[in-house]
């Protein structure tokens, strides 16, 4: 991992979750919650960072509006999905900056079968497809 990517990742994780990326990774692996305990606060911060609507952000985090309103406490599963989404966003932001990354994330992409990259964050298979696409971009593909 490049130094720039690590810095971008840590800044995003701290801004959204209140912890650096490695601390979040270690906590998820240990099945322990860490960082900001409020789903509502995390959704608002992540939405602002990614330039996405609250609904799109909830979907990317795998949280229903009902869960967000009835039990607005972060758990390890939501933390894991949030961390995965932030890692994808950080990789793009390290290449083109946060503003351009936010625009890219929200725009339908013909190389992703017309899906917005943001749509693919909602599932593990979608994230896998997005990871492959981002890796191609990191390797210099112009897609």
C-alpha positions in Angstrom: 0.0 0.0 0.0 1.3 3.4 -0.9 2.0 6.0 1.7 -0.6 8.3 0.0 -3.3 5.7 0.1 -2.7 4.9 3.8 -2.9 8.6 4.6 -6.1 9.1 2.6 -7.6 5.9 4.2 -6.7 6.9 7.7 -8.1 10.4 7.2 -11.4 9.1 5.9 -11.7 6.4 8.6 -11.0 9.0 11.3 -13.4 11.5 9.8 -16.3 9.0 9.5 -15.6 6.4 12.2 -13.3 8.3 14.7 -10.6 5.6 14.4 -7.8 4.9 11.9 -8.1 2.1 9.3 -5.9 -0.4 11.1 -7.7 0.0 14.4 -11.0 -0.7 12.6 -9.7 -3.7 10.7 -8.3 -5.2 13.9 -11.5 -4.6 15.8 -13.6 -6.2 13.0 -11.3 -9.2 12.9 -11.6 -9.5 16.7 -15.4 -9.1 16.4 -15.4 -6.0 18.6 -17.1 -2.7 17.9 -14.9 0.4 17.9 -15.2 4.1 17.0 -18.3 6.1 16.7 -21.2 4.1 18.2 -24.0 6.0 16.4 -25.2 4.7 13.0 -26.8 8.1 12.5 -23.6 10.0 13.0 -21.6 7.6 10.7 -24.3 7.8 8.0 -24.3 11.6 8.0 -20.4 11.7 7.9 -20.1 9.1 5.2 -22.8 10.7 3.2 -21.0 14.0 3.3 -17.6 12.5 2.4 -19.0 10.4 -0.5 -21.4 13.1 -1.8 -24.2 10.5 -1.6 -27.7 10.7 -0.3 -28.6 9.3 3.1 -30.5 6.5 1.4 -27.6 5.5 -0.8 -25.2 5.6 2.1 -27.5 3.4 4.2 -27.7 0.9 1.4 -23.9 0.9 1.0 -23.6 0.2 4.7 -26.2 -2.5 4.6 -28.5 -0.7 7.0 -32.2 -0.3 6.5 -33.9 2.9 7.5 -35.9 1.0 10.1 -32.7 -0.4 11.7 -31.2 3.1 11.6 -34.1 4.6 13.4 -35.0 1.7 15.9 -31.5 0.5 16.8 -29.0 3.2 15.8 -26.0 1.6 17.3 -23.0 0.4 15.2 -22.3 -3.3 15.3 -19.4 -5.2 13.9 -21.2 -6.2 10.7 -22.1 -2.6 9.8 -18.6 -1.5 10.8 -17.2 -4.1 8.4 -19.3 -3.0 5.5 -18.6 0.7 6.3 -14.9 0.0 6.4 -15.0 -1.9 3.1 -16.9 1.1 1.4 -14.4 3.6 2.9 -11.5 1.5 1.6 -12.9 1.5 -2.0 -13.5 5.2 -1.8 -10.0 5.9 -0.4 -8.4 4.0 -3.4 -10.2 6.2 -5.9 -9.7 9.4 -3.8 -5.9 8.6 -3.7 -5.9 8.7 -7.5 -8.1 11.6 -8.3 -9.0 13.4 -5.0 -12.1 13.2 -2.9 -14.3 15.5 -4.9 -13.7 13.7 -8.2 -14.0 10.3 -6.3 -17.4 11.3 -5.0 -18.6 12.3 -8.5 -17.2 9.0 -10.0 -18.9 7.0 -7.2 -22.4 8.4 -8.0 -22.2 8.3 -11.8 -23.5 5.3 -13.9 -20.4 3.5 -15.3 -20.7 1.6 -18.6 -17.7 -0.5 -17.6 -19.7 -1.7 -14.5 -22.7 -2.7 -16.7 -24.3 0.7 -16.1 -24.3 0.5 -12.3 -23.0 3.4 -10.3 -20.0 2.3 -8.2 -22.0 3.4 -5.2 -24.6 0.7 -6.0 -22.0 -2.0 -6.0 -20.9 -1.2 -2.4 -24.1 -2.7 -1.0 -23.1 -6.4 -1.6 -19.9 -8.4 -1.2 -20.1 -9.5 -4.8 -20.7 -6.0 -5.9 -17.7 -4.8 -3.9 -15.6 -7.6 -5.5 -16.5 -6.4 -9.0 -15.8 -2.8 -8.0 -12.4 -3.9 -6.5 -11.4 -5.5 -9.8 -12.4 -2.3 -11.7 -10.5 -0.1 -9.3 -7.4 -2.4 -9.5 -7.5 -2.0 -13.3 -7.6 1.8 -12.9 -4.7 1.7 -10.4 -2.8 -0.4 -13.0 -3.3 2.4 -15.6 -6.3 1.2 -17.5 -8.4 4.1 -18.9 -11.9 2.9 -18.5 
